[in-house]
Amino acid sequence: MPVPSDAASSHLEPFVNAREASKFVRLHPVTVQRLAREGLLPGHPVSNGLRRHWRFRLSELGRWLQARESERQQSVISSKSDQPGLATTHDCGI
């Protein structure tokens, strides 16, 4: 059975460490590791027996950034429509 192209490309995509991931998402490396540990950032734990290290795929981080931007835009739109005195298309009968 053929493997979908997204799955095939993710198997070939190299992992990057937290420092490289932090440059990509423009966050501090410690913040990147904390968000991954909390399950808020897509990451892959790798254990050396003593402590966990995190590895990341830039494609997954890119999708995370897109989703985050989309959520931010939706939040701005909804907060503007919730402000009193602002007419929405619904209020105008459109």
Backbone bond lengths (Angstrom), bond angles and torsions (degrees), N, CA, C in turn:
res aa  C-N    CA-C-N  psi(-1)  N-CA   C-N-CA  omega(-1)  CA-C   N-CA-C  phi
1 M - - - 1.443 - - 1.532 108.42 -
2 P 1.346 119.41 129.89 1.463 121.46 -178.52 1.519 112.13 -67.84
3 V 1.318 114.89 146.99 1.459 120.93 178.73 1.520 108.86 -89.10
4 P 1.343 118.57 133.34 1.463 120.08 177.92 1.527 110.82 -57.61
5 S 1.317 116.17 149.11 1.461 120.75 -174.95 1.526 112.51 -60.48
6 D 1.353 118.95 -36.59 1.462 120.51 178.82 1.522 110.97 -62.51
7 A 1.317 116.30 -43.90 1.459 120.12 -179.83 1.519 110.59 -67.36
8 A 1.322 117.01 -39.32 1.459 120.50 -179.93 1.521 110.47 -64.69
9 S 1.317 117.55 -42.90 1.459 119.57 -178.32 1.526 111.31 -69.22
10 S 1.335 118.23 -33.08 1.462 119.47 179.64 1.519 111.15 -69.12
11 H 1.336 117.80 -28.88 1.454 120.17 177.32 1.524 110.94 -72.52
12 L 1.312 118.08 -27.15 1.450 122.03 -179.46 1.520 111.96 -91.08
13 E 1.303 117.61 -18.54 1.461 121.41 -178.15 1.526 110.14 -72.02
14 P 1.310 117.01 130.06 1.474 118.68 179.50 1.524 111.62 -74.17
15 F 1.304 114.95 155.54 1.455 121.05 173.99 1.522 108.85 -84.36
16 V 1.323 116.36 151.85 1.461 121.37 172.70 1.524 108.02 -120.32
17 N 1.331 115.58 157.85 1.460 119.60 179.60 1.529 110.29 -83.40
18 A 1.318 116.32 178.42 1.464 121.26 -176.00 1.521 111.64 -63.66
19 R 1.314 117.75 -33.49 1.467 119.81 -179.63 1.532 110.84 -65.80
20 E 1.340 116.63 -45.56 1.464 120.23 178.03 1.533 110.98 -66.27
21 A 1.325 116.09 -40.56 1.471 120.43 178.06 1.528 110.45 -62.47
22 S 1.322 116.58 -39.20 1.466 120.11 -178.82 1.524 111.59 -64.94
23 K 1.313 117.15 -35.36 1.470 120.11 176.18 1.528 110.10 -64.62
24 F 1.320 115.86 -40.01 1.465 121.22 -177.42 1.524 111.67 -66.70
25 V 1.327 117.01 -43.47 1.478 120.77 -176.96 1.527 112.59 -95.23
26 R 1.329 116.56 -2.15 1.464 123.35 177.65 1.524 112.63 59.22
27 L 1.320 114.51 48.05 1.455 122.23 174.19 1.526 107.86 -129.81
28 H 1.318 117.40 160.91 1.461 121.68 176.91 1.527 109.29 -66.39
29 P 1.346 118.30 144.12 1.476 119.92 -179.95 1.528 113.91 -55.64
30 V 1.311 118.19 -36.20 1.466 120.82 178.59 1.529 110.13 -65.73
31 T 1.321 116.84 -38.17 1.463 121.19 177.89 1.524 110.22 -66.12
32 V 1.322 116.82 -41.06 1.469 121.07 177.12 1.519 110.15 -59.00
33 Q 1.316 117.47 -46.77 1.468 120.89 -179.97 1.524 111.34 -64.33
34 R 1.331 116.77 -41.58 1.470 120.05 179.97 1.525 111.05 -64.02
35 L 1.335 117.14 -45.29 1.461 120.53 179.43 1.530 111.09 -62.79
36 A 1.324 117.01 -38.57 1.469 120.09 177.51 1.532 110.21 -65.55
37 R 1.324 116.40 -44.28 1.469 120.86 179.92 1.530 110.80 -61.25
38 E 1.344 116.64 -35.99 1.465 121.55 -179.65 1.531 112.71 -82.37
39 G 1.334 116.47 -3.14 1.458 120.52 178.78 1.523 113.72 80.12
40 L 1.323 117.50 14.88 1.458 121.65 -178.15 1.523 112.52 -94.78
41 L 1.311 117.39 -12.92 1.460 123.50 179.84 1.524 107.27 -130.14
42 P 1.335 118.14 134.37 1.462 118.92 -178.43 1.530 111.24 -67.60
43 G 1.309 115.77 119.25 1.451 121.45 -179.63 1.512 110.26 -150.92
44 H 1.314 114.81 165.60 1.464 121.57 -177.60 1.520 108.73 -125.60
45 P 1.344 117.48 114.27 1.462 119.72 -179.22 1.525 111.55 -74.54
46 V 1.317 114.52 138.61 1.464 121.59 176.09 1.517 105.80 -127.82
47 S 1.320 116.59 127.11 1.459 120.12 -176.85 1.520 110.12 -108.45
48 N 1.333 115.21 137.53 1.460 119.85 173.69 1.522 110.47 -105.51
49 G 1.308 116.75 14.90 1.457 121.66 179.71 1.519 112.96 95.57
50 L 1.316 117.48 -28.72 1.460 121.06 -179.17 1.522 112.04 -100.40
51 R 1.299 115.68 -44.99 1.457 120.11 179.32 1.511 109.43 -153.15
52 R 1.316 115.23 163.16 1.450 121.24 -177.69 1.527 110.71 -89.58
53 H 1.298 115.67 135.10 1.459 122.14 170.94 1.517 106.66 -110.12
54 W 1.300 116.01 153.94 1.455 120.18 -178.89 1.510 109.81 -113.87
55 R 1.317 115.19 140.89 1.458 122.56 175.23 1.520 107.17 -125.09
56 F 1.318 115.45 150.01 1.453 121.35 -172.25 1.520 110.22 -134.65
57 R 1.318 115.31 153.19 1.469 121.80 171.64 1.523 107.03 -109.55
58 L 1.326 115.46 129.63 1.462 119.84 -176.88 1.526 111.57 -61.94
59 S 1.323 117.96 -32.92 1.470 119.65 179.15 1.530 110.69 -64.24
60 E 1.320 117.52 -39.69 1.466 120.81 178.02 1.527 110.73 -67.65
61 L 1.319 116.00 -39.57 1.461 119.70 178.06 1.530 110.85 -66.76
62 G 1.319 116.56 -35.56 1.461 120.64 177.05 1.514 111.47 -62.99
63 R 1.331 116.54 -43.20 1.470 120.11 177.27 1.532 110.65 -65.38
64 W 1.336 116.46 -37.51 1.464 121.10 177.34 1.526 110.01 -62.17
65 L 1.337 117.03 -44.05 1.463 120.75 178.79 1.525 111.19 -62.86
66 Q 1.327 117.00 -42.19 1.466 120.64 178.99 1.524 110.86 -62.04
67 A 1.322 116.98 -43.91 1.467 120.98 179.58 1.529 110.28 -64.37
68 R 1.308 116.20 -40.36 1.463 121.25 179.75 1.530 110.62 -64.22
69 E 1.329 117.08 -42.66 1.464 121.23 178.31 1.525 110.57 -65.38
70 S 1.325 116.64 -40.42 1.464 120.84 178.98 1.530 110.20 -63.04
71 E 1.333 117.12 -43.04 1.467 121.02 178.18 1.524 110.58 -63.19
72 R 1.336 116.38 -40.03 1.462 120.77 180.00 1.525 110.22 -63.60
73 Q 1.321 116.81 -43.49 1.459 120.31 179.20 1.522 111.45 -63.94
74 Q 1.325 117.20 -41.62 1.461 120.63 178.05 1.523 111.02 -63.25
75 S 1.331 116.40 -37.62 1.459 120.98 179.39 1.528 110.44 -65.06
76 V 1.325 117.36 -41.78 1.457 121.40 178.94 1.520 110.17 -64.68
77 I 1.319 117.19 -43.34 1.464 121.63 179.99 1.524 110.58 -62.64
78 S 1.328 116.64 -46.50 1.467 119.23 -177.55 1.524 111.28 -69.42
79 S 1.330 118.24 -34.56 1.465 119.03 179.31 1.524 111.09 -69.98
80 K 1.316 117.91 -32.32 1.466 120.36 177.04 1.524 110.70 -69.54
81 S 1.331 117.41 -38.08 1.462 119.59 -178.78 1.527 112.05 -74.90
82 D 1.342 117.14 -18.87 1.460 121.01 178.72 1.527 112.73 -84.82
83 Q 1.329 117.69 -10.95 1.455 120.31 -177.83 1.524 110.30 -73.86
84 P 1.335 118.05 133.80 1.457 120.44 179.43 1.528 110.83 -66.51
85 G 1.304 114.88 146.19 1.454 120.22 176.93 1.516 114.51 89.47
86 L 1.341 117.33 -9.73 1.447 120.15 178.01 1.518 108.77 -96.04
87 A 1.305 116.21 124.84 1.459 120.47 -179.83 1.522 109.02 -81.71
88 T 1.304 115.92 137.37 1.461 121.42 173.08 1.510 107.96 -107.59
89 T 1.320 117.16 169.81 1.457 119.95 179.36 1.511 110.69 -62.16
90 H 1.333 117.11 -31.61 1.465 120.80 177.60 1.532 110.31 -65.73
91 D 1.347 116.27 -43.01 1.460 120.74 -179.23 1.529 112.03 -64.49
92 C 1.322 116.54 -29.51 1.465 120.98 -176.22 1.514 112.34 -87.22
93 G 1.317 117.84 -1.53 1.449 121.18 -179.48 1.514 113.42 77.91
94 I 1.319 116.83 19.61 1.461 120.78 179.63 1.500 110.01 -89.85
